[in-house]
Amino acid sequence: MSKISTSRTNPFGKRFTIGFIVSASLLFLYVIVTLMDLWPAGNYEEGEFAWCESFVSGLFLEPVNTLTNLAFVVVGLLILHRTDQQENTDQNGFTRGGVIPVVYAGAVISIGLGSFAMHGTRTVLGAFFDWSGMLVFILFPVLYRLKSFLGWSDEIFVRNHIIFSLLVLGIEFFRNSDDIVGIGEGLRRFGFFRDFVWAECIGLWIIFELRIFLERTSYGSLERIFILSAAPITLALLTYSTTWPWQLVALCATFVLFSILVNETTPPSIHRPTQQWFVMGVSSFIIGMLIWPYGRDGSAFCLPDSIFQIHGLWHLLCAFATWCFYLHFVSERIVNSDESE
């Protein structure tokens, strides 16, 4: 089927227009809440916060680290615009003109708006919004790959993404409920939760991607298991920071277990004309993770009053990575069993 023609009265497209209105409305709400000083208690004082940039008065306590998050909003809106303009085909979930690219774009935008709130206000509630966007996003590629492996329909995928997102965010909110809204004592003993889930999802996504790629190679089963587990374990050893070594051990152990289980399954038959977008996205993210510590307060590279902030660069690199991953997903072609590549 060809794409649905864009309305003459709306050259930007329906999805883009809705996304723009929602994003602009949430940013406007941020301005109103900030001007009226309605953010809940639990602000971080200067010297307590992790990032380098100095406090300033006004709408954004960290101007550079706040405004660089708009790159995620731009990427999300660009995806919605492309979805409105593309020819609809049955090539994959991103090209059918359905809800999947909308969910992905919404997840990208949620990263930007959540981090915008955190750096703009330096409140515990803002930090919750920040992690909420990150967790909602990283659940997408893991569940999207599970969709491919298990044969879920688009509707089941969206339902599961909503369920898992609500579950994870509910736990994260309850874990910090005392600081966010002053109710309860939270679940401080689960302080590792969000970082562990984040790292686990990244590792599992890598395992899924590699399993699809390795199906067309001559590697044996044990060699595949080694490759599947070695990649996420290496990334975890390079980037996962914790004061409890058992977390890293548990993370690596689950990567080995997932690698064994995924290796024993038959991967979906997906043709990829190129791997460059996935490689570029992963590279951009890894570079961001490697420079991320240097954007913290106390780093030798910390220039609190500079317009150049390393943490702001981290935002730009991650936004670029989300764009690359979109191009990776949209370029794939699902190959039927009776169809040759």
C-alpha positions, -999 to +999 in steps of 0.1 A: +000+000+000+012+035-007+014+060+021-017+080+031-014+114+015-006+143+038-035+166+042-032+199+023-042+218+054-015+201+074+018+198+054+037+187+086+017+155+091-007+144+118+018+125+140+043+153+139+017+179+148+004+159+178+040+153+190+049+189+186+018+201+205+023+176+233+060+184+237+054+222+236+026+218+261+048+199+285+076+225+281+051+253+287+038+234+318+074+233+330+077+271+327+045+277+346+053+253+374+088+267+377+077+304+377+051+296+403+076+277+424+054+246+426+080+219+423+078+196+454+104+198+481+136+178+477+158+202+459+195+195+456+217+223+470+247+235+451+276+213+460+254+182+465+246+176+428+267+154+406+271+176+376+297+202+369+276+232+357+271+260+381+237+270+394+222+301+378+189+319+386+160+317+363+140+290+346+170+266+342+194+261+371+217+244+346+212+261+313+235+241+290+227+207+306+190+215+304+187+229+268+209+202+252+181+178+260+160+194+234+181+174+209+160+143+220+128+162+213+141+172+179+150+136+170+116+124+182+097+149+162+119+142+131+110+105+134+073+114+136+076+137+105+094+109+086+067+084+096+040+108+083+058+112+050+070+076+043+056+051+020+038+025+041+049-011+034+050-044+052+088-043+054+088-041+092+070-026+122+084+008+116+072+010+080+036-001+083+024+033+093+012+019+127+019+028+163+054+013+167+074+043+154+051+066+174+060+047+206+097+048+197+095+086+190+076+091+222+102+072+242+130+094+227+111+126+235+105+113+271+143+111+276+147+147+266+118+161+286+127+140+317+163+151+317+152+187+309+131+187+341+160+172+362+187+196+351+164+225+350+151+221+385+176+199+403+148+183+422+143+147+432+110+147+413+130+160+382+155+131+387+126+107+388+113+121+354+149+118+341+152+081+349+116+075+338+124+086+303+156+065+302+139+034+314+108+037+291+132+042+262+155+012+269+126-011+274+116-004+238+144-022+219+145-052+242+107-057+238+109-050+201+134-077+197+113-101+218+085-092+195+106-105+166+118-136+184+084-146+198+061-134+169+041-108+189+017-086+170+021-049+171-008-046+196+008-072+220+041-054+218+025-020+227+005-036+255+037-052+269+057-020+266+030-002+286+028-029+312+066-032+318+070+006+317+043+011+344+058-017+365+093-004+364+083+032+369+060+022+398+088+005+416+112+034+409+086+059+422+079+039+454+116+035+459+120+073+461+085+082+474+097+098+506+120+122+487+096+128+458+063+134+477+072+129+513+051+098+516+065+065+531+101+056+536+108+043+501+128+012+493+163+024+500+176-012+501+168-014+464+190+015+455+206-005+427+173-010+409+173+016+381+210+013+372+207-025+372+176-025+350+192+000+326+223-021+323+204-053+320+183-040+292+213-027+272+230-061+276+200-081+266+194-059+235+230-064+224+226-102+228+194-101+206+211-080+179+242-102+178+221-134+177+203-122+146+236-113+130+255-145+139+228-167+124+243-161+090+279-169+101+296-202+104+303-200+141+294-230+162+271-230+192+298-225+219+315-198+198+282-179+195+276-181+232+310-167+239+305-138+215+269-131+227+280-129+264+314-113+259+301-081+242+277-070+270+301-082+298+329-061+283+306-030+281+295-036+317+331-039+330+340-007+312+310+014+322+290+000+351+299+018+384+288+004+417+300+002+453+286-033+456+307-058+435+279-084+437+259-063+413+285-065+386+288-103+392+250-107+390+249-086+358+276-106+341+260-139+352+226-130+338+243-120+305+258-155+302+225-171+311+206-150+285+232-158+259+227-195+264+189-192+262+189-169+232+215-190+214+192-220+217+163-202+200+158-197+162+162-160+155+138-141+132+148-140+096+157-103+092+176-089+062+197-058+069+212-040+040+238-025+064+249-027+100+263+008+099+235+026+118+236+001+147+274+004+148+272+042+147+246+043+174+265+019+197+297+038+191+281+072+199+266+058+231+299+041+242+318+074+235+292+092+256+296+067+284+334+070+284+333+108+286+303+108+310+324+107+343+344+138+331+312+159+332+308+154+369+316+179+396+351+175+408+365+162+375+397+176+362+378+187+331+351+204+351+346+241+340+314+251+359+309+284+342+317+273+307+292+271+279+308+238+270+297+211+294+308+175+289+274+163+303+257+184+276+279+167+250+267+134+265+231+144+258+239+152+222+258+120+216+229+099+231+203+118+210+223+110+179+224+074+190+186+073+192+184+086+157+209+059+144+189+032+161+157+044+144+175+042+110+187+007+120+152-005+128+135+012+098+160-002+073+153-039+082+132-062+061+114-092+076+121-122+053+093-148+050+102-184+051+093-188+014+112-157+004+148-157-006+171-128+004 
